[in-house]
Amino acid sequence: MMHNDHSLPPQVLRAPPDCLVRTLEVGQGCCRDRDGGIEIAKRKGARYRLGPELEICGYGCWDHYYESDTLLHSLQVLAALLESPVTQDIICDVGMPVLHRNVRYNCRVIFLNRRILLIRPKMALANEGNYRELRWFTLWSRSRQTEEYFLPRMIQDVTKQETVPFGDAVLATRDTCIGSEICEELWTPHSPHVDMGLDGVEIFTNASGSHHVLRKAHARVDLVTMATTKNGGIYLLANQKGCDGDRLYYDGCALIAMNGHIFAQGSQFSLDDVEVLTATLDLEDVRSYRAEISSRNLAASRVSPYPRVKVDFALSCREDLLEPPSEPVEWMYHSPAEEISLGPACWLWDFLRRSRQAGFFLPLSGGVDSAATACLVYSMCRQVCEAVRNGNQEVLADVRAIVDQLSYTPQDPRDLCGRLLTTCYMASENSSQETCDRAKELAQQIGSHHIGLNIDPAVTAVVGIFSLVTGKRPLFAAHGGSSRENLALQNVQARLRMVLAYLFAQLSLWARGARGGLLVLGSANVDESLLGYLTKYDCSSADINPIGGISKTDLKAFVHFCMEHFQLPALQRILAAPATAELEPLTDGQVSQTDEEDMGMTYAELSVYGRLRKIAKAGPYSMFCKLVNMWKDVCSPRQVADKVRQFFSKYAMNRHKMTTLTPAYHAESYSPDDNRFDLRPFLYNSSWPWQFRCIEDQVHQLESRGPQDLDGVD
């Protein structure tokens, strides 16, 4: 039966989503109950509770979705939620996998007072970038159709229902009509909210599992506001927040919008396990907004109706007339530097508390990358202290367990950093006093436990073994050695630093009489990884890498942000110094080697190559064509061709290194993370014979035409 929404009297609607932050603990399908968020929502007067995508089992189960255990435990949690007194008298909308006719679907299960109202399967699956939903789920392709779903016995015992509607339908309550979207569906060209809105749906809910990428929040907010600007209506978006056990950090940004305006904004980054948003909105504002959009009303008169599930329940009551409606708010965006200071820091905290290690070990070189990594740990400590000051008992319990002191209460970030972070400057005969001093000064200012050591005895011993066996002693190029000798001597230093990092991570707390071990942090940025400017299995190899998805340009902006906002003056000297690996002999005590000189290109150029290669899907020839125009004021076509050839040759030669990259926080859309985000070969013909020949032919054509407008290059 059709629900006549527009015949209803004016009502004030309290319509909050419960933005359940962080996914459940996932390991072989293990889950934990989350009545806490529903209880908070009810306490705030909510009548409809929306949680994020696949919240019961966790979004990041990946191939655990294939296991019957995951489905079983999800049903067990659902049964517990149905039975709980907390879920009574509030419509609960939860996410979980559901097996229907032996087909696995990503679903919303919507229930009220121990009865399931609707199981709504996802109709557009995310299957690009980091997402592989088509690997585990099948999309529901039957628009506006439902069928009977036979409930498992454990659910029948609770609900006393044998079957429930399964498919694409909407809920018709006594006062309004509610329709569901699930994450990716909002991003599709023809989102379900379009037709649902034309069919009289006034409240759209979106349960998301959307991960953080720098500068992504704008797109998410714009999609929601535009959806309600064109069609009117109330939009509720709940998103996961936290690390789900891999490289992704889900960054919240829950919101409530109406008619193109934001009325409630959730935090993008925080350590709170549960966050609830509420807003008091007037349904008549939706109806009056839609009334004067004649094009919308004409389309609405022709739309095919959705199946309605009638719900004898109201989201509003007469007393709500006394409630003042919520006012629109201006969305507060973080700058990219702020996003870096918060997102990877929260990710580090989740890894630390869930791994139950006692802290982090970081090789601190005195350069920008390792300094940025140290600042992220310090930022994490600042957030932990702030959460404890704000009364977060879960964070306090986690801190006490990590530091193994049940009476400890963190107040000073420097003190906490001293307990959680061990930094180490690993000097060699090629290290300068300048970098040593910079590392020590930064460690003092953030409060880390700092170690200084010299790796020369280990290097001498390892090279000595080689000389003993072969009768030959390799030399640096500066001392007359070949390029092969020079590279091997650099690599042995880098790899020994990795060995020492793990040794100290495992035993340094033991040597200090403390319990536990440390997670080793890597500090290779996304640009160096893209080019392969790192030694395989050196100190870029670690347990996790919080900056591995961040460009050098953004890292410098972040370090500058930390210098100003965290009062860390040591960072000024670090920013001013040239980037160097310090693996070759010094010249008169000064660094003779710089990263950009070694790479043969600047970090700014690397960022451009990375974005064109991954985001613009450019191979060597199309990258050349784009750069000829982009750089026409600074480079000749011949120079552009040389740069493109140099980049792709080095990229191809070093692509194999991507197979061993340390798991890194995903923050950039041109990450080269092999077999996870960037599915490309790791064995190439580095001469690119066909592609480079096409580039050369185009260069000859351009040179033969002489100076001219290059806009016509194709």
Disulfide bonds with the S-S distance in Angstrom:
none
